């Protein structure tokens, strides 16, 4: 891929991941109370609180630390065992993930996308572009789960603008941003 293509792909990944992390924050804020964030109805493995902590830890580790040298150390077990912290605390974790991603993408050279990811993933080397694409899809997968969980528990059909096409930059704006 040409440098310009890698640059645009990096910027697209950044945009989508940050958009979806901010949507996850809005989902968490839309719960009626802190307790409902931790409910796991029959047939559901993880609460929305645990999914949000998992997403924050996952992205802070694989992007913030591995690519942005943030120094973050992941505690994956805590992402799934933590219970009953406030929505404000969960949202603070998401805000730190946003900050880590913004910093990492700001220092990431487009050429890194065509190199092996700096960590082995399940005992194999993968391309950074492929793994970042996987992380973006993983984030959106769990975002959908949280959206469904919130609607199920709150009986609300109200959307909080998750995966919004309207949020995508217009072609003219993207072309102008890339020409700077």
Secondary structure, DSSP 8 states (H G I E B T S, - for coil): --HHHHHHHHHHHHHHHHHHHHHHHHHHHTSSSTGGGG---TT--S-HHHHHHHHHHHHIIIIIITTT-------HHHHHH--S--HHHHHHHHHHHHHHHHHHHHH--GGGGGSB-SS-BTTB--BHHHHHHHHHHHHHHHHHHHHHHHHHHH-------TT-GGGS--HHHHHHHHT-
